[in-house]
């Protein structure tokens, strides 16, 4: 990951931030950042800016100069909380002659401008950063247009752009700062790790850099919605690391009106969980606070105006799974073996971390009671490895999966029902087991997982 950063042309690490790893360039190949050429400028309006320098007729100020290789801009961004220290590069906007990044209450956006024969503008919107560090990276190539990545994953694109006639910033300076009253595109925030590559990074390079910067290794499952994050080093136990997140989840209840805005906030929480171990009580408190936020999400009145909700709720379930998987992987070893099963208005859920020899059952069943469940025979578990299990049985999430075009599914028989719409009638249940259980390759062998779901027609 840091090999990708070493290939950058410009790098400003700004200040030391807990949880974001900096890169020390011993060869001096990366300009500006290592020799601190950035200058703090306080304007007459009382606005503090971090001035990176003048890049007139360069790829940075005018993408037309970039050539076919394109350009990449990367930085970490968060909404400033009341107690946080203001970084010198604070504010809601990153702006230069060639691009602008900003945030208002409902969305963040990237705008990129090209001064060729005609002024062109590419714009892509994304959920704005929450109170936790969020990685924003965008690439531009003349033939591919603008691509925005959030926390290492492609979020949104504008491949074509459009002709644009009014861009009022004639200077070629690159700066971060605040211009809220003037642009109406501002939220109190902080920046860190500003990097520029004078080429468009590949998706693999983007993921490598993001995981190196935050100190985690991302293991992507081939079957969504699970995306499990495991730490490259043993988590450090901290009784307080999760408390600000739990408090913020409680304080933000009732503050959202837009599903997309709230989903962006929940995704930011899922990607910003600290690399710290947590006790059983902290895990339960975090699960309770997070699922209460999910309950608020389900109760938003604006769902009435959104006919197609399956895509949004697919992202929501992936976000829930990410949070639950993080907690299970970071449970304090002193509390093991551990088996927790709890209920909330949103879902029944379970955390299990134990050695197979302590299972003492012919099978593991989640939930332990009820007519909808998943059952895994004990012979499917690896004998020498610790088992991590996370289960979720949603109470009414399935009711939001409706008006689904059969052609948008992987159902083999869907072609015969073209023109009809599909709705889910049974409960949604998910379970994650690591290491993966040893199962039969077909339904005629053993062992097999049993899934039973009740439904109403």
Protein Blocks (a to p, Z undefined) as FASTA:
>chain_A
ZZmmmmpmbdcekiadehiacdddfkopaghjlnopaccdddfkopacddfbjcehiakl
omklnomnopadddddddddfkbccdfkgcjbdcdfkbccdddfkbccdddddddfbdcd
dddddddddfbdcdddddddfklopaddeehiafbdcfkopadfbdcbfbfcdcddddkk
mnopacddddehiaddfbdcdfklmmmmmmmmnopacdddfbdcbdcdddfbdcdddfkl
mmmmmmmmmmmgopafbfklmmmmmmmmmmmcccddddfklmmmmmmmmmmmmmmmmmpm
klmmmmblmlmmmmmmmmmmmmmmmmmmmgcfklpccddddddfkbccddddddfklnop
abdcddfbdjbdcdddfklpcfkbccdddddddfklmmmmghiafklpcbfklmmmgoia
cddfbdcddddddddddddfbfkbccdddddddddZZ
